[in-house]
Amino acid sequence: MRMGRVSRRAFAVAALSAFAMTPAASAAPGRKGGAPASEMRGVWLATVANRDWPSKPGLTASQQRSELLTHLDTAVRNRLNTVVFQVRPTADALWPSPYEPWSQYLTGTQGKDPGWDPLGTAVEEAHARGLKLHAWFNPYRVAAHTDPTRLAASHPARRNPGWVVAYGGKLFYNPGLPEVRAFVEDAMLDAVARYPVDGVHFDDYFYPYPVAGETFDDDDAYEEHGGGFGDRAAWRRDNIDRLVRETADRVKEIRPGVRFGISPFGVWRNASTDPAGSDSRAGVETYDDLHADTRKWVREGWIDYIVPQLYWNIGFAAADYAKLLPWWAEVARGSSTQLYVGEALYKAGDPAQPAAWQEPSELSRHLAFAKEHPQVRGHVFFAARDVAADRVGAMARVVADHYGQPADPPR
C-alpha cells in the first residue's frame, strides 16, 4: 500500500488534484435496528515501508510480536472482525518462503531471518481472538528503486533479470510474461498451503499507475505473446484477467473455503469515457490505466469479494462517495461477489485533507449512507495505525454509531 511516504491513497489524491471540492452533502439516515447478523468490519495492516507494522525495521522478534498482538487487540476493541495482513509487500515474504526472501521491513536487511514466523503467529493469534485473517499480497511490485543489486543475492528478480521492468523509479515484474504469472502465483499460494488463512487479498496495483513521460517497456513480451489481441491494452487486461482467474481457481484447490478478494482504486471508468462508468472525473481509471477490468471480475463472479477504495468525502466534486457507492452497488447487484467499501480513515484529522475530513462524523456518515444500499456488506478501514491513533475520534464515532454489538464477517 505505501512505498515510503507515497501510498496507493496518494495516487487517489494525485488523480483528482486538479478538481475542486464541493461542500459535503447531508448524510442519509441509517437503517433502523441493531447490527446486521453479519458484516465485514475489516482493517488493513500494511507492512510496506513499515507503514503500520513493525513500527521500524530491526526490532527484536519479541518486540515485533508484541506490536503485532497490540494491533490485533486494537481491532477487537473496536469491534472489528477481520484483519487484512500484508505478507508479501515487495516480492518478499513475512513467512519462511522457499520462493522469495524474508522482507527487509522486518530486520532492515532483505533475506535476513527475523527469528520467528510473523504470518503463522498472526493467523494463530487472530483466530484466538475471534478475528479472521486475510493474507494480503502485492503480485508484481519488486522494489521502490531501480537497482537490482540492492536486492538479496538470492532474489528471483536478480536470477531472472528478463522478468523485471524499471518504471517510475521502481522495479516491477512484467505481467505479460506467463512464467512471471506462474511464479508469483506459486510464491503467493505457498502461504495459503502452509497456513489456515481465511482469505487471499490483492490491493490496487496491477500494471503500475501511469507516470507522465514514461513508458512501461513490455515490447518484447507483447511481440511474443500479444498475437490475437486488437491492441496492447486488450492484451494487458487479459494478462491481469488470467492472474485473477488462475489465482481464484488455485486458492479453492489448495484450501477450499478460503475467500479471494481484491481492493481496487475506486473508479473503474468515468462516464465520460464509457456510458457504463461512474459519475466521476477521476484522473485514473483502472480499466484504462492499470489494465484491471474490476467491473468484469465482479459481474463474472471470479472473485468472492471486492473492496473498492472509495477514499473521498461525500460531496467531493471529482469523485463523490455518495455517487460512487451506488454505482458499485449496482455493479454487484445480482452477482455472486460481495461488496465491501474501502474507507479512508487515514484522512480523518489530516490537516492536508479537505474540510470534510476534519469532522469526526464524516466516516460515520459513510456507513449510514451505505446502509441504504443492501449490496454493501461491510467496510474495511485504512489502516491499522490510524485505528490505533484515531486522531479526531472518527473511528470511535463509527464504533459508537454503527458497531454497538459484535458481528461475524459475511460467509
Secondary structure, DSSP 8 states (H G I E B T S, - for coil): -EETTEEHHHHHHHHHTTS------------SSS--SB-EEEEEE--GGGSSSSSSTT--HHHHHHHHHHHHHHHHHTT--EEEEEEESSS-BSS--SSS-B-HHHHSSTT---SS-HHHHHHHHHHHTT-EEEEEE-SSEEESSS-GGGS-TT-HHHH-GGGEEEETTEEEE-TT-HHHHHHHHHHHHHHHHHS--SEEEE-S-SS----TT-----HHHHHHH-TT-SSHHHHHHHHHHHHHHHHHHHHHHHSTT-EEEE--BS-S-BTTT-TTSBS---S--IIIII---HHHHHHTT-SSEE--B--S-TT-SSS-HHHHHHHHHHHHTTSSSEEEEEE-GGGTT-TTS-GGGGSTTHHHHHHHHHTT-TTEEEEEES-HHHHHH-TTSHHHHHHHHH-SS--B---
